[in-house]
């Protein structure tokens, strides 16, 4: 195994990198101009006290990304990060927190340009469903990440969550409290205070929430000896609302006009309690029932996520010259204890004891130290950066069988394992952006990544290590067609290395019908992606059309086969290859003074080629139309209504596909006073949301359907501390309290941790 791991991981590459690098904004003809020293940011203008501004919802085009402002979404005060992402074009988030972009689930999610342990592996879904949407300023969509970005957490396209930061002088605050159906509720408070060289910002949120679900699996498996198919089924009911507590704080200090220090800390804790019941029925090809039993599961546990960081910003002598040094440490720990009890109507052959227990613990720790230096050079802007990162992952599962008479516990070695992986990465990158002519601008970059990888299968006493060097190029260009129109071109090469769970060969028990395991033979996926886009205004509406093509070599896909009479193993394999192409469009703006439209769509064609457990090659093709339409209507100065329709098209998934899915959400905001608002959210109005996967291979035919609670209702109050002050009338969007004087940390010192972070 040592040799297999060493040989098959060669050529891969990992880098923990930043998505929030300071690529120059490209709007009209502003391409690669040397930037003047930044002035303190001026706050957006405040509307009349009873009016809600929605003009910030339109996307902002930059040379290497699209930026979507989500903070003015009607339901942001009681929604989650998953809700906010679901309003971003071509992004889809399932109720369990699974994220896809343009039909691909290989998506990196960063916070303020940095990887976080809480958004990797099994922690991602729970984090997105717990993080408050009201804490997010904007979402950056980077379909073709440039040389500034590494290949951690999948190496695919990037969604960067830019968190809110307030650097205006004085104090600001907000309090939200919301109640939902079936005992759900959430509340949050946040505030900031900036005076002189000091700035403070922090928040706390608590959520009691969750999604109960029902599921059904209909399966037919090939009997090798008879050549006939035998049926089986699994029906499940799962219930459990969990508690989540989040805390965060940031301190900024301006040493002088050119230097700023900042420190930040955050904590997120979540319970992991669940009660479920599954019924399993096995049959043979002759129509006989050979197994019929019910399993009850009681799961208790929790997850704990921590992060802290420090940052130094320096503004140089030359206009636009800057140095940023950033250190961030994040960790995630998930623990759970599951107690199982089986009740047999028809006991299958070799049935396990009727009682068992499983203890699972996973951990992830990321240390990320990076820096960027930027300055004007030869009519353009040059940028150099480095990153030193360490990523540690661990998996520990202990399964014990319990004698129902004596209650004696015996370790089951077939279902217990411990696995660890360390990745250490050093990266250097350089990029140069310049104006080629009055109409042409370009950004080119190259990244070099050196990765050292060590894996330890402690249960089997097997270790392996490897190291490798990769070079990653990227190229972007813009052409100014007119004052209101731009053409954009981009190319990027990416690498997706297998993660710890992909490589761990030990079989992990999921339930009586399903187990999973990694594959140490996996090779990295090499990806080349191309895109051309056109942005313009049509009848006053912001419009864009993008054509893209993505080609994967050695694509990592799900692979399923039976290892027992009706036990299905899900693992990973390198497919023969895959590619996808499509057209993506978006239109946004005011249709009338009271009605605003935000709509987008993605017409895609994808193809995957892989083999089944009988050695047969199969090629699957999917044509899918996905989209979303969001209408905001200002009924009167005090009331605003929003309708959001989300349509997710067919998605290929290993040996099968995900069926299309549609959801309609409704939000209403009523302004009681300039400071107080009443907000109502109804998600999945018609209870149509479901997750359905279909597999049709030579040895397996399966349809798996999972439905969640369906229609969810939240009603709450949002209060912004302070009143409509004279400063607000001068253009500050937020009310403030405390002394109006003083200079906040957003002045000469620049921003604190997060935002436009180093790469």
NUKEZA-63238 format. One line per 8 residues: number of its first residue (from 1); their letters; for each residue x negated, y, z of C-alpha. Coordinates in pm, 1 decimal. Last residue first. Layout:
N
NUM) a) X,Y,Z  ...
***
This chain:
759
759) xxxxxxxx) 284.1,3541.2,-167.3  316.6,3825.8,73.4  655.9,3943.5,185.0  891.3,4185.2,19.4  1167.8,4123.9,267.9  1045.7,3962.6,582.9  840.3,4093.0,868.6  843.5,4469.5,904.0
751) xxxxxxxx) 887.3,4723.3,630.6  666.6,5017.4,541.9  433.5,5215.3,767.9  498.6,5550.3,607.0  864.5,5544.7,704.5  1066.8,5228.0,760.9  941.7,5211.7,1117.3  1183.9,5481.6,1219.4
743) xxxxxxxx) 1092.9,5847.5,1257.1  1249.3,6039.8,1538.4  1567.5,6238.5,1581.1  1931.5,6134.0,1593.6  1918.0,6033.8,1960.6  2158.8,5750.7,2043.9  2437.8,5602.8,1834.8  2478.9,5526.2,1468.2
735) xxxxxxxx) 2748.8,5466.0,1215.1  2634.6,5275.9,903.7  2647.1,5393.8,544.0  2431.8,5696.1,596.9  2487.8,5959.8,328.7  2514.4,6308.6,477.9  2853.9,6226.4,622.1  2688.4,5948.6,816.6
727) xxxxxxxx) 2443.5,6197.2,962.5  2732.6,6415.1,1070.4  2866.0,6121.9,1265.7  3143.8,5880.7,1169.0  3158.5,5696.5,1498.6  2941.6,5465.0,1703.6  2927.7,5088.9,1723.8  3065.9,4905.6,1423.5
719) xxxxxxxx) 3353.2,4677.7,1510.2  3458.2,4371.4,1312.2  3772.7,4186.0,1413.3  3873.9,3835.2,1319.2  4099.2,3591.7,1138.0  3973.7,3259.3,1001.0  4174.9,3004.3,802.3  4052.6,2677.8,650.9
711) xxxxxxxx) 4233.2,2483.0,377.7  4062.1,2152.3,313.7  3941.0,1955.0,612.2  3691.0,1770.4,392.9  3738.5,1511.6,120.2  3487.3,1244.9,21.2  3515.6,1022.4,-283.3  3281.3,743.5,-393.9
703) xxxxxxxx) 3349.1,556.6,-717.6  3129.5,256.0,-784.3  3045.9,12.5,-1059.7  2719.0,-169.1,-1004.4  2519.1,-436.3,-1187.5  2491.9,-304.0,-1544.7  2549.9,55.4,-1436.5  2857.7,272.4,-1382.5
695) xxxxxxxx) 2820.8,511.4,-1091.7  3076.8,785.4,-1010.6  3038.2,1045.6,-737.9  3327.7,1251.3,-602.2  3297.6,1538.2,-355.4  3628.5,1708.9,-283.4  3772.0,2058.1,-258.5  4136.3,2084.1,-366.5
687) xxxxxxxx) 4290.5,2199.8,-39.0  4496.1,2462.1,-233.3  4360.2,2766.9,-49.2  4006.0,2628.3,-26.9  3887.1,2900.3,210.2  4122.9,3152.5,371.2  3947.0,3452.0,523.5  4110.2,3733.4,724.9
679) xxxxxxxx) 3937.5,4053.2,836.4  4054.2,4334.2,1067.3  3828.2,4637.7,1069.6  3717.8,4883.7,1338.3  3470.0,5172.7,1302.0  3649.8,5404.8,1057.9  3975.7,5292.6,1221.4  4213.5,5003.5,1145.0
671) xxxxxxxx) 4063.5,4915.9,807.3  4232.2,4599.2,682.9  4024.4,4338.4,500.3  4173.1,4041.6,315.4  4001.7,3731.7,179.0  4120.7,3442.5,-41.1  3928.5,3137.2,-164.4  4005.9,2905.7,-459.4
663) xxxxxxxx) 3808.7,2584.3,-516.5  3744.4,2362.8,-819.4  3538.0,2042.1,-858.3  3396.2,1851.7,-1154.2  3279.1,1491.9,-1095.9  2925.4,1413.4,-984.9  2737.5,1172.4,-1208.8  2581.2,828.6,-1220.5
655) xxxxxxxx) 2256.4,633.0,-1229.4  2055.4,926.4,-1093.0  2290.0,1222.4,-1049.7  2423.9,1405.5,-1354.6  2650.1,1699.4,-1273.1  3000.0,1768.0,-1412.5  3122.0,2124.3,-1370.8  3172.7,2335.6,-1060.0
647) xxxxxxxx) 3454.6,2590.2,-1069.3  3481.4,2862.7,-806.6  3773.9,3107.1,-790.7  3739.8,3406.5,-555.8  4031.0,3637.3,-473.4  3962.1,3952.7,-270.8  4208.8,4191.3,-107.7  4137.8,4541.2,28.8
639) xxxxxxxx) 4358.0,4744.6,261.6  4318.7,5082.4,432.5  4281.0,5325.6,141.1  4546.5,5138.5,-58.0  4567.0,4804.0,-236.9  4195.8,4811.2,-321.8  4163.2,4496.4,-533.3  3852.5,4281.3,-549.7
631) xxxxxxxx) 3854.2,4001.2,-808.5  3593.4,3725.2,-807.5  3554.0,3477.9,-1090.1  3331.5,3173.0,-1077.5  3182.6,2941.2,-1330.4  3084.4,2595.5,-1437.6  3127.3,2440.0,-1781.7  2973.0,2098.0,-1823.0
623) xxxxxxxx) 2840.8,1871.8,-2095.7  2681.8,1562.2,-1946.7  2454.3,1308.2,-2113.6  2341.2,972.4,-1981.0  2062.1,764.2,-2128.4  2020.9,403.9,-2020.6  1720.8,176.1,-2006.8  1797.6,-177.0,-1889.6
615) xxxxxxxx) 1553.6,-338.6,-1646.7  1821.2,-529.4,-1456.3  1778.4,-299.7,-1155.0  1868.5,1.5,-1370.6  1642.7,217.8,-1587.0  1635.1,594.8,-1641.6  1707.4,858.0,-1908.4  1871.2,1184.7,-1810.9
607) xxxxxxxx) 2046.1,1448.1,-2024.6  2195.8,1787.9,-1947.9  2416.5,2026.3,-2145.6  2519.9,2348.9,-1979.9  2781.1,2623.2,-2017.5  2728.6,2847.9,-1714.2  2974.2,3114.0,-1609.0  2995.4,3444.5,-1427.9
599) xxxxxxxx) 3256.0,3685.4,-1297.9  3261.5,3990.4,-1075.2  3561.7,4216.1,-1138.2  3662.8,4529.8,-949.8  4015.4,4670.2,-932.5  4109.8,5001.7,-767.0  3955.9,5261.0,-1003.8  4028.1,5022.1,-1291.2
591) xxxxxxxx) 3821.9,4743.5,-1447.2  3530.0,4828.0,-1219.4  3213.2,4626.5,-1270.2  3075.6,4280.1,-1330.8  3015.8,4042.5,-1620.4  2788.5,3738.7,-1606.5  2675.0,3483.6,-1861.3  2473.5,3161.7,-1861.3
583) xxxxxxxx) 2405.7,2954.9,-2172.1  2255.5,2611.7,-2135.8  1983.8,2357.1,-2172.5  1884.2,2054.5,-1968.4  1610.8,1795.0,-1993.3  1529.1,1461.1,-1843.4  1253.5,1203.2,-1852.8  1185.0,831.1,-1826.7
575) xxxxxxxx) 1300.9,844.4,-1467.9  1059.9,837.3,-1177.3  1224.8,645.7,-894.9  1397.6,711.0,-567.3  1581.6,483.9,-321.5  1938.0,390.3,-240.9  1974.9,31.0,-122.0  2322.1,-122.4,-142.6
567) xxxxxxxx) 2415.7,-396.2,102.9  2690.5,-619.5,-35.4  2533.0,-965.8,-51.6  2194.0,-822.4,25.4  1926.4,-607.3,-136.9  2159.0,-451.9,-394.3  2032.4,-177.6,-625.1  2034.2,200.8,-642.3
559) xxxxxxxx) 1796.0,458.2,-796.8  1820.0,832.5,-729.5  1607.5,1053.4,-954.2  1255.2,1200.3,-961.2  1185.8,1330.9,-1313.7  867.7,1185.3,-1461.9  853.8,1473.9,-1714.1  1117.8,1741.8,-1676.6
551) xxxxxxxx) 1223.5,1987.8,-1949.6  1426.1,2302.1,-1880.8  1585.7,2520.4,-2147.1  1755.9,2853.9,-2095.8  1982.2,3103.8,-2273.6  2087.5,3408.0,-2075.5  2373.5,3654.2,-2136.4  2422.5,3963.9,-1922.8
543) xxxxxxxx) 2690.9,4223.0,-1863.6  2735.5,4528.8,-1639.2  3077.2,4671.1,-1725.3  3123.5,5023.8,-1863.6  3301.6,4904.9,-2176.7  3013.9,4663.2,-2234.6  2687.2,4746.9,-2063.1  2369.8,4555.4,-2144.2
535) xxxxxxxx) 2145.7,4267.9,-2042.4  2003.0,4005.7,-2278.6  1818.1,3700.5,-2153.9  1563.5,3448.9,-2279.5  1454.0,3154.1,-2066.0  1198.0,2874.7,-2068.1  1121.7,2602.8,-1815.0  843.8,2345.7,-1803.6
527) xxxxxxxx) 859.4,2088.0,-1525.7  616.1,1817.5,-1415.5  761.8,1572.3,-1163.8  511.5,1422.8,-923.3  461.8,1044.6,-927.6  653.1,808.6,-703.3  494.5,473.1,-617.1  539.4,523.2,-241.4
519) xxxxxxxx) 918.8,491.9,-284.4  1147.8,608.9,-7.5  1419.8,401.6,155.0  1795.2,401.2,203.0  2063.5,172.8,345.6  2432.7,139.4,263.2  2709.6,-114.5,320.4  2696.4,-157.3,698.9
511) xxxxxxxx) 2592.5,202.8,758.8  2289.9,428.6,711.8  1997.0,199.5,806.2  1655.9,324.2,697.2  1435.4,89.0,491.5  1066.5,176.0,523.8  897.8,293.4,205.5  843.5,655.8,321.2
503) xxxxxxxx) 759.0,846.0,2.0  1084.4,1031.8,-74.9  1139.4,1111.5,293.6  798.4,1274.8,317.6  844.0,1486.9,7.3  769.7,1383.9,-351.2  592.2,1658.3,-547.5  780.5,1884.7,-783.7
495) xxxxxxxx) 544.8,2080.6,-1004.9  633.1,2395.2,-1198.3  537.2,2561.7,-1525.1  700.5,2895.0,-1595.2  817.2,3083.8,-1902.4  1015.7,3406.2,-1922.8  1170.2,3646.7,-2173.3  1395.0,3944.8,-2102.5
487) xxxxxxxx) 1580.5,4172.2,-2345.3  1712.5,4502.4,-2214.5  2010.2,4728.9,-2282.0  2139.2,5054.3,-2132.7  1877.1,5306.2,-2248.7  1821.3,5098.1,-2558.3  1653.8,4773.8,-2666.6  1392.0,4787.5,-2393.5
479) xxxxxxxx) 1190.6,4466.0,-2427.6  1083.8,4265.4,-2124.3  817.7,3998.6,-2080.0  738.5,3726.4,-1826.6  459.9,3467.2,-1821.6  370.4,3190.7,-1577.4  74.8,2958.0,-1519.3  23.8,2689.7,-1250.5
471) xxxxxxxx) -317.1,2529.8,-1199.7  -343.7,2217.6,-983.7  -607.0,2073.6,-751.9  -590.0,1738.1,-574.1  -630.9,1563.2,-240.8  -532.0,1215.6,-122.8  -472.2,1018.8,191.8  -333.2,681.5,295.9
463) xxxxxxxx) -251.4,508.9,622.4  -82.3,177.3,702.9  -19.2,45.6,1054.5  320.3,-99.7,949.6  521.1,88.8,1211.7  284.0,385.8,1194.4  333.9,449.6,823.8  85.2,734.4,811.6
455) xxxxxxxx) 57.2,981.3,523.8  -218.4,1236.0,460.2  -216.8,1495.8,179.9  -474.5,1765.0,101.1  -356.0,2020.6,-152.3  -549.2,2276.3,-357.9  -330.3,2518.3,-551.4  -441.1,2759.7,-823.2
447) xxxxxxxx) -190.9,3018.4,-947.5  -193.8,3212.3,-1273.2  3.8,3520.6,-1365.0  137.4,3730.5,-1649.5  383.7,4020.5,-1630.9  479.2,4206.3,-1948.0  641.0,4529.9,-2067.3  753.2,4634.1,-2415.2
439) xxxxxxxx) 959.7,4938.0,-2516.4  731.3,5239.0,-2477.1  436.7,5011.1,-2532.3  247.9,4732.3,-2356.2  354.8,4844.6,-2009.7  171.8,4645.1,-1748.5  193.9,4367.6,-1494.6  -102.6,4160.2,-1382.3
431) xxxxxxxx) -93.8,3854.0,-1162.2  -342.2,3662.2,-948.4  -303.5,3359.1,-729.5  -497.3,3169.1,-469.5  -372.5,2865.7,-279.8  -484.7,2647.1,9.1  -256.5,2364.6,114.0  -242.6,2117.1,398.4
423) xxxxxxxx) 19.9,1845.6,394.2  65.9,1609.1,686.9  302.3,1308.6,684.2  434.0,1085.8,959.5  643.2,765.9,968.9  801.2,562.5,1247.2  1028.1,264.7,1191.2  1316.4,63.3,1327.4
415) xxxxxxxx) 1585.4,-116.1,1122.3  1407.2,-441.6,1040.1  1235.2,-439.1,1379.4  1568.4,-471.6,1566.6  1480.1,-398.3,1928.2  1680.5,-609.9,2171.2  1920.0,-462.3,2427.7  2085.0,-669.2,2701.5
407) xxxxxxxx) 2452.2,-583.3,2748.0  2497.4,-931.8,2901.6  2817.5,-1022.2,2716.4  2815.7,-785.8,2415.6  2442.3,-843.7,2352.0  2320.1,-509.3,2219.0  2108.2,-477.0,1902.5  1856.4,-194.2,1912.0
399) xxxxxxxx) 1751.4,49.4,1638.7  1465.4,297.0,1693.0  1404.0,558.6,1423.2  1114.7,808.4,1418.4  1049.6,1040.6,1124.5  773.0,1304.0,1122.4  679.0,1597.9,902.4  381.6,1836.3,928.3
391) xxxxxxxx) 331.5,2126.8,686.5  12.7,2334.0,699.8  -35.8,2644.6,489.1  -312.5,2878.2,376.2  -197.0,3129.6,116.6  -376.2,3383.6,-95.3  -285.5,3684.2,-304.8  -398.9,3915.0,-579.2
383) xxxxxxxx) -189.5,4176.6,-758.5  -274.3,4404.9,-1045.2  -47.6,4685.7,-1163.4  -76.8,4850.6,-1501.9  -249.8,5145.6,-1668.4  -599.6,5010.9,-1613.8  -537.4,4904.7,-1253.6  -275.2,5015.0,-1001.9
375) xxxxxxxx) -301.3,4831.6,-669.1  -174.8,4523.4,-488.1  -328.0,4300.4,-220.1  -129.4,4014.3,-79.7  -179.0,3788.3,221.7  -65.2,3454.9,356.8  -61.8,3237.1,666.7  217.7,2976.7,685.9
367) xxxxxxxx) 238.9,2718.5,963.2  528.3,2480.2,905.0  653.7,2220.5,1152.6  908.0,1945.6,1077.7  1058.1,1688.3,1309.1  1296.5,1396.9,1287.0  1434.5,1188.7,1572.1  1673.9,897.5,1546.4
359) xxxxxxxx) 1803.8,666.4,1817.9  2027.1,380.1,1704.2  2251.7,163.3,1920.2  2427.2,-167.8,1857.7  2743.0,-359.0,1948.1  2935.3,-633.8,1763.5  2626.2,-842.2,1709.9  2520.5,-861.6,1346.7
351) xxxxxxxx) 2717.3,-1065.3,1095.7  2524.0,-1343.8,925.2  2822.7,-1432.4,703.1  3104.1,-1177.8,723.2  3347.7,-1179.3,1016.6  3712.9,-1156.3,910.5  3915.6,-937.7,1147.0  3595.4,-826.4,1315.4
343) xxxxxxxx) 3571.7,-527.8,1555.6  3230.2,-362.0,1543.2  3094.4,-112.3,1797.3  2815.7,134.1,1718.0  2647.8,388.3,1945.7  2451.9,664.5,1770.4  2191.8,876.3,1947.1  2071.6,1190.3,1771.1
335) xxxxxxxx) 1767.6,1417.0,1762.5  1670.9,1690.4,1517.0  1360.7,1906.2,1558.8  1273.6,2204.9,1338.8  964.6,2421.3,1352.8  857.1,2758.2,1217.8  529.6,2951.5,1228.5  475.7,3269.4,1030.0
327) xxxxxxxx) 164.8,3476.8,967.4  163.8,3772.1,724.0  -100.6,4004.3,584.5  7.5,4283.4,348.5  -223.4,4522.1,164.9  -101.2,4811.7,-47.7  -201.8,5043.8,-330.8  95.5,5210.8,-504.0
319) xxxxxxxx) -65.1,5554.8,-510.8  -435.9,5513.3,-430.8  -552.5,5564.9,-72.5  -410.5,5238.9,57.3  -93.8,5154.4,250.1  -148.7,4884.3,509.1  105.1,4634.4,638.9  30.6,4385.5,919.8
311) xxxxxxxx) 272.0,4106.7,1003.8  348.7,3869.8,1288.6  564.0,3561.5,1312.7  787.6,3341.6,1519.3  1020.6,3056.5,1437.8  1219.7,2802.5,1632.2  1480.4,2543.7,1536.8  1647.2,2298.4,1773.3
303) xxxxxxxx) 1885.8,2023.1,1669.7  2123.2,1828.9,1891.0  2250.1,1483.7,1969.6  2553.6,1265.1,2020.3  2707.9,1012.6,1781.1  2993.0,776.5,1862.9  3056.0,523.4,1587.3  3344.6,280.6,1544.0
295) xxxxxxxx) 3304.0,-1.1,1293.4  3601.7,-189.4,1156.1  3592.8,-536.2,999.9  3697.9,-737.6,699.3  3456.0,-980.9,534.2  3487.3,-1271.6,291.8  3822.6,-1177.3,139.1  3887.8,-1408.3,-156.5
287) xxxxxxxx) 3974.0,-1274.6,-503.1  3764.6,-1521.2,-702.4  3493.8,-1259.2,-771.5  3427.5,-1226.1,-399.1  3561.0,-976.7,-149.0  3421.7,-751.4,119.5  3629.7,-503.9,323.6  3463.7,-242.1,542.9
279) xxxxxxxx) 3657.9,-4.1,768.8  3477.0,298.4,904.6  3556.6,509.0,1212.4  3383.8,829.3,1315.1  3316.9,1047.6,1616.8  3055.8,1320.8,1591.5  2825.8,1530.9,1806.9  2525.6,1713.5,1662.5
271) xxxxxxxx) 2487.9,2024.9,1876.4  2307.7,2321.0,1722.6  2024.4,2548.2,1829.0  1875.8,2837.7,1633.8  1593.7,3052.3,1764.6  1417.9,3355.6,1621.1  1104.7,3565.4,1676.3  956.2,3865.5,1498.5
263) xxxxxxxx) 646.4,4083.6,1521.1  548.4,4395.0,1327.1  242.0,4613.9,1286.9  235.4,4913.1,1054.4  -48.4,5110.0,898.4  -54.7,5406.3,658.2  105.8,5701.6,839.6  -20.2,5580.0,1175.0
255) xxxxxxxx) 8.8,5278.7,1404.5  374.7,5245.7,1307.6  527.7,4981.7,1534.2  795.9,4730.6,1441.5  971.7,4484.4,1675.6  1202.2,4208.6,1550.8  1455.9,3986.5,1726.3  1665.7,3680.1,1653.8
247) xxxxxxxx) 1905.4,3451.9,1839.6  2140.7,3181.4,1708.8  2368.2,2944.8,1899.9  2562.7,2667.7,1727.2  2834.3,2449.1,1875.6  2975.0,2148.4,1690.6  3319.7,2030.8,1586.1  3348.9,1657.6,1525.2
239) xxxxxxxx) 3561.3,1417.9,1326.5  3485.6,1149.2,1067.2  3730.0,910.2,899.4  3605.1,635.9,670.8  3722.7,387.3,409.6  3486.5,132.4,257.1  3568.5,-105.1,-24.5  3448.7,-422.2,-189.6
231) xxxxxxxx) 3510.3,-597.5,-520.6  3318.6,-883.7,-687.4  3215.0,-864.1,-1052.8  3154.6,-1174.9,-1263.5  2826.6,-1309.3,-1405.6  2874.4,-1624.5,-1195.6  2525.7,-1664.7,-1043.2  2427.6,-1296.2,-1059.3
223) xxxxxxxx) 2743.2,-1169.3,-892.6  2770.6,-810.6,-1017.8  2900.5,-558.4,-767.1  3230.3,-368.5,-779.3  3271.4,-74.9,-541.9  3549.8,153.7,-424.9  3428.4,402.4,-162.5  3667.2,622.5,34.8
215) xxxxxxxx) 3605.4,920.2,256.5  3779.1,1139.1,511.4  3626.9,1452.9,657.8  3613.5,1687.2,954.3  3419.7,2004.7,886.0  3257.0,2197.4,1167.6  3287.5,2501.7,1387.3  3212.2,2656.1,1722.1
207) xxxxxxxx) 2980.5,2943.2,1631.8  2765.8,3176.4,1842.2  2564.7,3471.2,1719.5  2295.4,3695.1,1864.7  2112.3,3985.8,1709.8  1799.2,4192.5,1701.3  1624.3,4504.2,1577.8  1371.3,4734.5,1737.0
199) xxxxxxxx) 1167.5,5014.9,1580.8  888.4,5221.5,1729.8  678.8,5498.2,1570.4  923.2,5773.4,1665.9  1271.1,5636.0,1720.8  1443.2,5335.5,1570.6  1712.7,5130.2,1742.8  1880.5,4827.4,1591.1
191) xxxxxxxx) 2189.6,4619.6,1652.8  2356.8,4285.6,1615.6  2650.1,4104.1,1775.0  2814.0,3780.3,1668.4  3123.4,3569.8,1731.4  3263.0,3244.5,1604.3  3577.7,3038.1,1647.1  3728.2,2700.0,1565.5
183) xxxxxxxx) 4000.5,2555.2,1787.4  4203.5,2384.3,1514.7  4243.2,2703.0,1306.1  4000.2,2990.4,1318.2  3917.3,3279.4,1550.4  3671.4,3558.3,1473.7  3472.4,3813.1,1673.1  3225.6,4056.5,1515.3
175) xxxxxxxx) 3017.6,4326.8,1684.7  2807.7,4588.5,1507.0  2521.7,4820.2,1596.4  2317.5,5119.8,1498.5  2069.2,5339.9,1683.2  1864.3,5635.6,1570.7  1636.3,5680.2,1272.6  1702.0,5455.5,971.1
167) xxxxxxxx) 1499.0,5135.2,952.8  1776.7,4878.8,936.1  1688.3,4529.6,820.3  1931.9,4277.7,679.6  1792.6,3943.0,571.9  1675.4,3864.8,220.6  1775.7,3506.2,145.6  1555.6,3379.4,-139.4
159) xxxxxxxx) 1706.3,3118.7,-369.7  1425.4,2959.4,-568.0  1411.3,2736.0,-874.5  1228.4,2404.9,-836.1  904.0,2316.0,-657.3  1080.2,2064.9,-436.1  1031.7,2190.3,-82.1  693.5,2350.9,-153.2
151) xxxxxxxx) 581.5,2439.0,-502.5  425.2,2779.8,-456.9  539.0,3118.3,-577.2  328.7,3415.5,-686.4  250.2,3244.4,-1017.2  606.9,3296.1,-1131.7  931.3,3124.3,-1032.7  1159.9,3057.9,-1331.1
143) xxxxxxxx) 1514.5,3048.0,-1192.6  1447.2,3309.6,-927.0  1780.1,3409.7,-770.2  1734.9,3671.1,-496.9  2017.8,3689.7,-243.8  2095.3,4015.6,-64.7  2134.1,4175.7,279.2  2213.6,3864.0,480.8
135) xxxxxxxx) 2297.8,3887.1,853.5  2673.1,3918.7,785.7  2665.1,3576.0,623.5  2606.3,3423.5,967.6  2388.7,3109.3,966.7  2578.5,2798.7,1082.6  2684.1,2631.6,756.5  2349.3,2717.5,596.3
127) xxxxxxxx) 2164.8,2569.8,894.7  2366.0,2246.1,898.6  2300.6,2189.5,529.3  1927.8,2260.1,550.1  1840.2,2055.1,858.4  1839.9,1718.4,676.1  1532.4,1813.2,475.8  1417.7,2173.8,466.2
119) xxxxxxxx) 1593.9,2495.2,559.4  1522.0,2479.7,934.6  1150.2,2435.6,865.3  1138.4,2777.3,701.5  966.2,2871.5,377.4  894.0,3244.0,338.4  1024.0,3510.4,100.8  1258.3,3672.9,348.5
111) xxxxxxxx) 1413.2,3334.0,419.8  1344.7,3076.6,147.4  1563.7,2814.0,-17.7  1402.9,2587.7,-279.3  1638.1,2413.7,-520.0  1617.0,2067.8,-678.4  1995.1,2010.8,-673.1  2029.5,2103.1,-1041.1
103) xxxxxxxx) 2365.3,2195.6,-1197.5  2267.3,2553.8,-1274.0  2172.0,2590.9,-909.3  2274.2,2326.9,-654.4  2303.2,2337.1,-276.3  2419.6,2066.6,-31.5  2564.7,2233.2,280.1  2816.1,1962.2,381.5
95) xxxxxxxx) 3105.0,2169.3,242.3  2925.2,2175.7,-95.7  2730.2,2484.0,-204.1  2729.6,2590.1,-570.6  2505.7,2853.8,-730.5  2554.3,2947.7,-1100.1  2639.1,3310.6,-1011.1  2620.9,3398.0,-638.3
87) xxxxxxxx) 2950.9,3389.0,-444.6  2887.0,3035.8,-314.0  2562.5,3164.2,-164.9  2759.1,3392.8,69.5  2987.2,3110.7,183.3  2686.5,2885.9,256.5  2529.5,3173.2,453.2  2840.3,3170.7,669.7
79) xxxxxxxx) 3161.1,3373.5,676.4  3320.5,3580.0,953.5  3180.7,3927.9,880.1  3100.0,3847.4,516.2  3462.6,3803.5,413.4  3502.3,4117.8,202.7  3161.7,4086.5,37.3  2972.6,4412.8,81.9
71) xxxxxxxx) 2659.9,4237.5,212.2  2626.5,4013.2,-92.5  2394.3,4220.6,-313.2  2265.0,3995.4,-588.7  1903.6,4026.4,-707.0  1803.2,3859.0,-1033.2  1443.1,3748.9,-1077.7  1111.2,3777.2,-1263.9
63) xxxxxxxx) 1127.3,4114.2,-1441.5  1394.6,4250.1,-1219.0  1766.1,4275.4,-1288.8  2001.5,4402.6,-1019.8  2330.3,4218.4,-987.4  2659.7,4400.3,-923.8  2805.2,4375.3,-574.5  2675.5,4714.8,-464.9
55) xxxxxxxx) 2980.0,4893.3,-606.5  3207.2,4730.9,-350.8  3249.9,5016.2,-102.6  3532.2,4976.6,149.7  3751.9,5284.4,193.4  3916.5,5397.9,518.8  3644.9,5633.2,640.2  3576.5,5782.6,297.5
47) xxxxxxxx) 3276.1,5614.5,153.4  2929.3,5614.8,300.1  2637.2,5682.3,70.6  2361.6,5426.1,64.3  2076.4,5487.0,305.8  1765.3,5663.0,188.2  1455.3,5449.7,218.2  1162.6,5626.1,376.6
39) xxxxxxxx) 926.0,5733.2,102.0  707.2,5491.3,-85.7  365.5,5609.9,-204.3  393.4,5636.7,-579.1  413.7,5321.2,-790.3  189.4,5282.0,-1092.2  433.4,5212.3,-1374.6  466.9,4843.8,-1453.2
31) xxxxxxxx) 793.3,4864.6,-1647.0  1044.9,5140.8,-1573.0  1189.6,5163.5,-1925.0  1544.8,5049.1,-1851.9  1538.9,4870.7,-1523.7  1236.7,4659.9,-1443.9  1146.0,4660.4,-1078.3  783.3,4576.6,-1012.1
23) xxxxxxxx) 725.0,4233.0,-862.4  669.5,4276.8,-492.8  668.4,3924.3,-362.4  971.2,3785.1,-186.2  938.7,3426.3,-292.9  652.7,3329.7,-69.4  447.0,3013.3,-74.0  393.9,2676.8,82.8
15) xxxxxxxx) 199.4,2492.2,-177.3  202.4,2130.3,-275.8  42.2,1950.1,-565.3  68.8,1617.2,-732.8  -198.2,1479.6,-960.9  -265.1,1182.1,-743.5  33.1,1065.3,-542.4  53.6,738.7,-731.6
7) xxxxxxx) -307.6,632.0,-684.4  -346.6,704.6,-315.6  -6.0,570.4,-222.4  -55.1,252.6,-421.4  -404.9,199.2,-288.0  -290.9,229.0,71.4  0.0,0.0,0.0
***
